[in-house]
Amino acid sequence: MSPGVGLMKRRLETEKQAVALAVSGILKKYEGITQDQIKTLETKYDSDSGDWYVALGFGEKRTVVKMDSVHATISEINEI
């Protein structure tokens, strides 16, 4: 029997850690973007699934980065 998400140790415990991972993912995916160009638009933690959602904006693009807080990995990067 495995513990639920609420009982497992999270690697992304704070909003600051989630934003840092999201920015890192955007820098890797989109060439030519600097960290100074990226703006954090919104952050949300879903306690039911244990996922962080971070909305970022840079230039004309807007993205939502979904991350697993237990494994500290990026699940999806979607442009909106």
C-alpha positions in Angstrom: 0.0 0.0 0.0 1.4 3.4 -0.9 0.7 6.7 0.9 -1.4 9.3 -0.7 0.0 12.5 -2.2 -0.8 14.4 1.0 1.4 12.0 3.1 4.4 11.9 0.7 7.3 14.3 1.0 7.1 17.0 -1.6 10.2 18.2 -3.4 8.5 21.4 -4.6 7.3 22.7 -1.2 7.1 26.4 -1.9 5.8 28.7 -4.7 9.4 30.0 -5.2 10.7 26.5 -6.0 7.8 25.9 -8.4 8.4 29.2 -10.2 12.2 28.5 -10.5 11.5 25.0 -12.1 8.9 26.5 -14.5 11.3 29.3 -15.6 14.1 26.7 -16.1 11.7 24.6 -18.3 10.8 27.6 -20.4 14.5 28.6 -20.9 15.2 25.1 -22.1 12.2 24.8 -24.5 12.4 28.3 -26.1 15.8 29.4 -27.5 16.8 33.0 -27.3 14.8 33.9 -24.2 16.6 35.3 -21.1 15.4 34.9 -17.6 14.8 38.7 -17.3 12.2 38.5 -20.1 10.0 36.0 -18.3 7.3 37.3 -16.0 5.3 35.2 -13.5 1.6 35.8 -14.2 0.0 33.4 -11.7 0.7 30.4 -9.6 -1.6 27.7 -8.2 -1.2 24.6 -6.2 -3.8 21.8 -6.6 -3.8 20.0 -3.2 -5.9 17.1 -4.6 -3.4 16.1 -7.3 -0.3 17.5 -5.8 0.5 19.6 -8.9 1.8 23.1 -9.3 0.5 25.3 -12.1 2.6 28.4 -13.1 1.5 30.8 -15.8 4.4 32.6 -17.4 4.6 35.4 -20.0 7.4 36.4 -22.3 7.3 38.5 -25.4 3.9 37.8 -27.1 3.7 34.2 -25.7 1.9 33.0 -22.6 2.4 29.5 -21.2 1.1 27.3 -18.4 3.6 24.9 -16.8 2.2 21.9 -14.9 4.6 20.3 -12.4 4.5 17.3 -10.1 5.4 18.5 -6.6 6.5 15.1 -5.3 8.9 14.3 -8.1 9.8 17.9 -8.9 9.3 17.3 -12.6 7.6 19.3 -15.4 4.6 17.3 -16.7 3.4 19.7 -19.4 4.1 23.1 -21.0 1.1 24.5 -22.8 1.0 27.7 -24.8 -2.2 29.7 -24.4 
